[in-house]
Amino acid sequence: MRILFTIFASALLYSFSIFSQIDKPQNDLFNLDVLNFYSSEGTRSRVDIYVEIPLKNMEFKKSKVTKNTFVAKFDLNIDVKDKDGNIIYNNVSKEEVNTKETGQEYLSQNSQILTRNLFLPPGEYKVLVSVYELGTKKRSEKERNIKVEDYSTPPLSISDVMIVSRLSSNEGKKIITPDVQRNVGIVDTFYLFYYVYKNNDDAKIDVNCRILDNDKKEVYSKSETIDFTTGVAFQNQLFMAVPTSDLGYGKYTIEISAASSNYKAETDSYFENVSPDFPVPLKDIDQLVEQLQYIAKDDELDYIRDGKTDAERQKRFLAFWKKKDPSPSTKRNEVMQEYYRRLMQANRLFSTTYSQGWKSDMGMVYVIFGEPSNIERHPYDMDAKPYEIWDYYDDNKQFVFVDNTGFGDYRLITPIWDTFRFEN
């Protein structure tokens, strides 16, 4: 399903469709980005609000109107406050998302984007957005601070920077998919999209873009020149392709400068390169290494832990997973994805007030062997403590868990030997 509509007066189309994105925590119903561009609306600039709804966070029910279609409904509320805290804009709308597929894999990989376009005078504002999912009764809220610029009068200026995950064209018009989450972790190439606004008589503008890692080290740069000898243009649209193959995991700063003979302008922005599969950020490397215990051997764990710095441990950690990747030429590591999928599911199923689920005996078996073929539960048998029997028919294995305390702390009656590990 693809929804096309025009946002800019120029020949630029946005493709806001259901498209592949990044998994988020269960209670995070949406992603938010807010960007500022030039507008011809007098002294006002245009503010674009992008709300991305991951389908996996919605509860779908059969549509009563359209055959073979499922619908999820939610309320979207947007407030904009000025620097004094006064609400200058409010919009509440009833929204819905439709899909013909409800498989878990499809829902986890797809989302839909909604936009709102506001026209505001220059100044500082706070944008507050909330989504209330009607089926699950869950609510999620986010806010962004934005400084609205006057792009119409300065001799040279640069708009906000959009992160684009996909770029194509149709009859000469560019069709783009914004990366609302600003996470490039699953694409081979992404694009920086922005405008350079020229309000002077200089013949050319030199544009330079630098990308810096968290240590302020330059990891990418590109320059280009906009030549006005054949004509004068106020709005100059730029797309800059950035490959992700050499980017490590982490947060990056974008620095863009534009300079003509007599004027100069600068802006900055950011993006992240984060794996959608890790249950915690890469900066929490000690916790990530601890979670390898069901797939890594002792000497492999020791090698990663012996790294002298966090950066070195991160590098060794990623190299460990690279060796496990069955398709190293692609961005996805299927073995790593399945391992962390099981680990996060174990946390959801078996966590207690005192411990994470993956550390429990049930969590350990779940991570190593996956979903049982059959579970036989005995919570209330006469003269017996609660117990469960998990059968894995394909592996010809059976595990028995007993709750000796009566508080849901099920323990294996026979330990798993070290030779049992998660396999590819």
N, C-alpha and C positions, 0 to 999 in steps of 0.2 A: 504494500500500500504506500503510495507516494503522494504527498500533498505539495503542490507548487503554488507559490504566490509571490507577488512582487512587493519588496519593501522599499528599495531605493527608487528614486525617480530615474536614475541611470539604468543602463541595460544590465542589471544584475538580478538574477533570480535566486531565491533561497529554496533549497530542497529540504523541507522539514518533514521527514518521514520516519517510519519505524526503522531504526538502523542499529548496527552493532555498537554496544557501549560497554562500560565498565560496571562490574558488580559493586554494589554499595551495601552498607549494613542494613539490616532488615527494617530498622526504624527510620531510615532516611528515605523519605518518599520521593524526593526530587533533587535535581541539581539546578543551580542558579548561576547565571552570568548576566552582568549589566554593562553595556558599552555605550559610549558617547560619540556621535558623529555630527557633521555639519547638517544644518537644515536651512531651507529657503524661507522658513516661517519667521520672517522679520528678525528680531533680536534673540530668538530662541534657538536652542540646539536640540537635536533629536537624541533621545535616550531609548535604547532598545533593551527590553527585559526578556531574557530567554529562560523558560522553565522547561526542563527536561524530566519526563516521567518514565522511569524504568518500569517496564511491564511486569517484572517479577514482584514488584511491590504492591500491585493492585489485585483486588479480588474480582474475578470475572464471573459473570452469570449469563445464562442464555438470553439473548435478545428476544424481546417479545414482538419486535418489529421486523427484523431482518433474519431470514432463515440461515442456519449454519454460522451464525455470528455470535460472539460473546462480547459483553460490554462491561466496563468498569466505570463507575461514576465517582466524581469527587468535586469538592468546592475549592475554588482558587480565589484567594484574597491577596490583593496588592495594595500596600500603603506606601506613600512617599512623604517623608517629612523634611522640612527645611532645617537650617542649622539651629533654629530656635525650638525645634521639636513640634512645630505645628504641622498637622496633616494637610498637605496641599493637593493630594490626589488619593482617591480610594476607588477600588473596583473589586466587586465580588461577582463571580460568575459560576454558573453550573457547567461543568465540563464532563466529557466522557471519552474513553478510549475504546476503540473497537478492534477486534482481532478474530480471525477464523481459526487460529491455531492456539492451543493452550498447553502444549507440551512444555515441561520445565526447561528444557534446553533452549527452546525458542524464546520463551518469556525472559530467561536470564540474559539473553544476548540482544534484546531489542528494546527500544524505547520510542517515545514520541515527544516532540518539542512544540511548545506553544510560545507565542511572542506577544508582547504588548509594546507599542511605540508611543512614547510621550514626548511633548515639546516643552522644554523648560528654559527659563532664562539662566544665564551663567550664575553659578553659585555652588555651594556644598549641600548635598542631600543624603538622606538615608533611605534606602529601598528595603521594605520589609515584605516578605512573601510567605504565605502559609498555604499548605495543602491539607485538606481534610478528606480522607478516603471513607466513603459512605459505607462500604461493605464491612471493613474491619474496624471502623471507628478510630483509626489511627490519624494522628495529626503530626505534621512536621513543619518547622519554621526555619527560615534563614533570613539574613539581612546583609546588605552590602552598602558601603559608603562610596559615593561617587562625587567627583568634582566635575561639574558641567562647564565646559569651556566655550568661549566665544571664538569660533573659527572664521567668522566673516570679516573681521577687521585686521588681525595681525598680518604682516607681510608674508609670513611663512609659519605654518603650524602643521601638526600631525595628529590624526585622530587616535582613538583607542585602538588596540590591537586585538583582533579576533583570531582564535585558534581554529583552524579548519581541518577536519579529519578526512574530508573527501572533496575533490574538485573535478568537475567535468564541464562540458559545454553542450548547449542545445541551440542550434541555429544562431551561433555567434554570441549567445548569452551564457555567462558563467553560472553554473549551478553548484552551490556549495553546501556542505553539511557542517554546521558549526560544532565544535567540540565544547559543549557547555561545561563539562566537568574540567576542561583544560588539562586532561591527562592523555598523553600520547602513547601510553604503554602498549597498545595493541595494533598500532599502525607502523608500516615501514617508512612512510613519508607523511609529514603533515605540512600545513601551509600557514604562514603568517599573512593575514589580510588586514590592510589599513589604507588610509588615504593620506596623501600629502596635499595640503591646501596652499596654493600660491597666489598671493595678492600683491605682486610686485612686477617690475619690468625686466628682471634678470633673465638671461637667455637659457640658463640650464640650472638644474638642481642635482647635486650629488647626494645620494642616499646610502647610508651605511648601517648595517644591522650586525650586532654582536650578541652572542648567546654565552652567558657565563654560568658555571656550575655553582654549587653552594659555597665553594672556597674562592669564588670570584676569579676562577681560571677560565680563560676564553676557550670554548670548545667548538665554536662555529662562528664564521663571519662571512658576510657577502655584501658587495657594493654594486650599485648600478646608477646610471645617470639618466635623468629625465631631460630630454632636449626639447626646447620650445622654439627652435628656429623655424619650424614649419607651421607654427600656430601657438596660441596662448590657451592654456587650460587652467581653470581654477581648481577643480577637483581632479586629482591624479590617483587612480586606483592601482594598488600594488599587491601582488601575490608573490610570496617568497617561499619556495620549497625547501624544507629542512628534512634530511634523512635522519632516522633514529638509530641506525645500526651502530654508531659509535658513541651513543649517549648511555651513560650509566643510569642507574635508578637514583631518583632524587628530584629536588626542585631547582628550576633554572630561571635566571633573570634574562629578560630581553631588553636590550638597549638599542634604540633606533635614533639616528640623527639625520637631519636634512640640512644641507648648506648650499646657498647660492653665492653670488659674488658679494652681496652686501648683507645677507641675513642668514640666521641659523635657528633651527628648532630641534628640540629633543623630546623624547617620550620613553617610557619604560613599561614593561609588562612582565608576565611570568607564565610558566606552564610547569607541569610535573610529568615525570616519566616514572610511573609506579606500576608494578605488576598488579593485575586485578586478582591474582591468586593468593598473594601473601595475606595471612590474617592480621598481621600488624605491619607497620611501615618498616622499610629496610633499615632505618636508623636504629630500630630495636633489634640489633643483630644478635645479641646474646639470647633473646627469647626465641628468635627464629632458629638459631643453632640448636637450642634445647629441643625444639619440636622435630628435629631430624632423627631423633633417637629410634624411631620405628623403621627407618629406611637406611640410615648410615651406620657404618661399622665404627668401632671405638677409635681406630686409628684415623679414620676420616674426620670424626668429630674433633679429635685432638689437633689435627692439622689445621682445621678452621679456627679453633679457639686460640691456637698459638700465634695467630696473626698479631703483630705488635700494635696496630691501630685499628679503629673501627673500619676505616676504608679498606685496609688489607683483609680484614675478616669478611667484609662484604664481598670483596673480589673473590676470595676463596669459596665463599658460600655460593655465589652465582656460578663459579666454575664447576662446583659439585653438581648443580642442577643441569648445567650444560652437558655434562657427560651422560646424564640420564635422558636427555632429549631424543626421542625417536625420530624427530623431524627437525634437525638443527637449521635447515634453510628457511624455516617459517618463524613467525613471531611467537607462535603458541608452543608451549612445552606440555604435551598431553599428560605425561607422567606427573609432572609437577602440579598441573591443574587438578588431576584426580586425587593426588595425595592431600592437597590442601582443601579440596572439596570435602573429603572424608573427615579431615581434622576439624573443619568448621562445623560440619554436621554433628560430629561427636560433641563439640562444645554446646550446640543447641539442644542435643538430646540428653546429655548426661552431666551437665554442669550442676554444681551445688553452691551453696553460700560459701563454702570453704575451699573449693577446688574447681579448676577448669575441667570440662568434660573429657578432653583428650588425654588427661593424665589418669583417669579412672581405668579400672580393668576393662569395663565395657567399652570405653573409648578406645583403649589400646587395640582390642580385638576388632573393633569397627574400622579403625584406620588401616590395620594390616590386611584384613580380609574383606572389608566392605560390608554391604547389606547382607544379613543372614538369609539363607533360603527359607528358613522357618524358625519361628520363635515360639517356644512352649512356655507359658507363664503359669506359675503356681504361687499366687500371692497369699492365699488364705487356707492352705491345706492343713488339715487337723494334725496336731502333734508334729509339725514340721515348720522350720523357718522358711520365709519366702525365698523362692529360687526361680531361676529361668534357665532354659536349655536352648542354646543357639546351634542350629545345624547349618553346615555349609556342604551341600550335596556335591558340588563340583570338585571341592577340595577333599572330600571324604573326611571332614573334621567336625567335631562336636565340642562345645564349650558349655560348662555348667557354672552359673554364678549364684552365690548364696548371700542373702542379706542377713548377716549375723546380728546386726544392731537393731533392726526394725525401723531404721531411718532411711531406707533406700540406698544404702551403701553396699552395692552388690560386688562381691569379690570372687575371683576365679578359685575354684577348689583345686585345680591343677594349673600351675604356672605355665606360661608360654616360654619355651626355651629360646635362647638367643638366636637360634638358626631360623626362627620364624620371623620374616621381615616382609614389609611391603615390597611387592615385585612389580616389574614393568608390565 
